[in-house]
């Protein structure tokens, strides 16, 4: 983690940071799966695992998630995605959420998720 005054950057390169911590909040970049050969359930698990790791590095966890933006490449994946999502969120601590269908940069990518959480 690199620090810039009151802003901490997690896994930063010349183009992006995977997460930024500022003013008691952590903002993750959109996270995508590494294994694009997986079905929506497998891809969703990979993405949520990445988010868990970023939140942990920032000093927080999914129980403190405030909001999530979910992008799916197919509306047909919504039910299967929701099953994974519902098992990931902490009961009584669910964040606000939007979920939309988009054309992904890589057509094999089925899900991308961005989360904002309190530290």
C-alpha distance (Angstrom), angle and dihedral (degrees) to the residues before:
residue distance angle dihedral
X1 . . .
X2 3.80 . .
X3 3.78 122.8 .
X4 3.78 128.8 -144.4
X5 3.80 106.2 -174.7
X6 3.81 102.7 -69.2
X7 3.83 95.4 -7.7
X8 3.82 122.9 85.3
X9 3.80 120.6 -162.5
X10 3.80 120.5 -154.1
X11 3.80 118.9 -154.8
X12 3.78 94.8 -10.3
X13 3.79 126.7 -177.5
X14 3.80 134.5 166.2
X15 3.82 92.6 -75.1
X16 3.82 107.4 34.9
X17 3.77 150.4 -11.6
X18 3.80 117.5 -122.6
X19 3.80 87.4 -139.9
X20 3.78 139.6 -1.0
X21 3.79 126.6 -154.0
X22 3.81 117.0 -154.5
X23 3.77 135.4 152.2
X24 3.80 95.1 -6.5
X25 3.81 94.8 -48.1
X26 3.78 133.9 100.9
X27 3.79 119.0 -150.5
X28 3.79 116.6 -164.7
X29 3.77 123.4 -155.8
X30 3.77 116.1 -123.4
X31 3.80 106.3 -71.7
X32 3.80 122.1 -147.7
X33 3.82 131.2 -173.4
X34 3.79 122.5 -93.6
X35 3.81 95.5 -146.4
X36 3.79 106.7 58.0
X37 3.80 92.3 178.7
X38 3.83 90.6 74.1
X39 3.80 124.3 97.3
X40 3.80 119.9 -110.5
X41 3.81 92.5 -85.3
X42 3.80 92.7 53.6
X43 3.80 93.2 44.1
X44 3.81 91.7 47.8
X45 3.82 91.8 50.7
X46 3.82 90.5 50.9
X47 3.80 92.1 50.2
X48 3.80 93.7 47.1
X49 3.82 90.1 48.2
X50 3.81 88.6 54.1
X51 3.80 90.3 50.0
X52 3.81 90.8 49.5
X53 3.83 89.5 53.1
X54 3.81 93.4 48.4
X55 3.79 92.2 47.9
X56 3.81 90.4 49.4
X57 3.80 91.4 50.3
X58 3.81 88.4 51.4
X59 3.81 90.2 51.8
X60 3.79 99.7 -105.5
X61 3.81 141.5 80.1
X62 3.80 143.2 -140.4
X63 3.81 92.7 -83.3
X64 3.82 85.8 72.3
X65 3.82 95.6 48.4
X66 3.79 110.6 132.2
X67 3.77 103.4 -176.3
X68 3.80 140.0 0.0
X69 3.77 133.6 -162.0
X70 3.79 114.2 -156.0
X71 3.78 124.7 -169.4
X72 3.80 120.9 -169.4
X73 3.79 125.0 -171.7
X74 3.81 91.2 -144.2
X75 3.77 132.8 31.4
X76 3.81 85.7 -145.1
X77 3.84 88.2 72.1
X78 3.81 95.2 58.7
X79 3.82 98.9 95.0
X80 3.82 93.7 46.4
X81 3.80 91.0 44.8
X82 3.81 91.8 49.3
X83 3.82 90.3 53.8
X84 3.82 90.0 57.0
X85 3.81 92.6 41.5
X86 3.80 92.4 50.2
X87 3.80 90.7 53.1
X88 3.84 90.9 48.7
X89 3.79 102.6 49.1
X90 3.78 119.7 83.1
X91 3.83 111.9 -113.7
X92 3.81 112.0 -109.9
X93 3.86 89.4 13.3
X94 3.79 101.5 73.0
X95 3.81 115.3 148.9
X96 3.76 125.7 -133.7
X97 3.80 108.8 -90.8
X98 3.75 142.0 -165.4
X99 3.78 121.7 -168.2
X100 3.78 124.4 -168.4
X101 3.77 140.9 164.8
X102 3.80 117.4 -114.0
X103 3.78 140.1 164.7
X104 3.80 104.9 -104.6
X105 3.81 123.5 -141.0
X106 3.81 87.5 -116.4
X107 3.82 112.9 39.2
X108 3.84 90.3 -145.7
X109 3.82 90.2 61.9
X110 3.79 108.5 94.6
X111 3.82 102.3 178.5
X112 3.79 142.2 27.6
X113 3.80 124.2 -179.6
X114 3.80 133.5 -170.1
X115 3.82 121.4 -169.5
X116 3.79 134.8 -170.2
X117 3.81 116.7 -160.9
X118 3.78 140.1 174.3
X119 3.79 115.4 -110.7
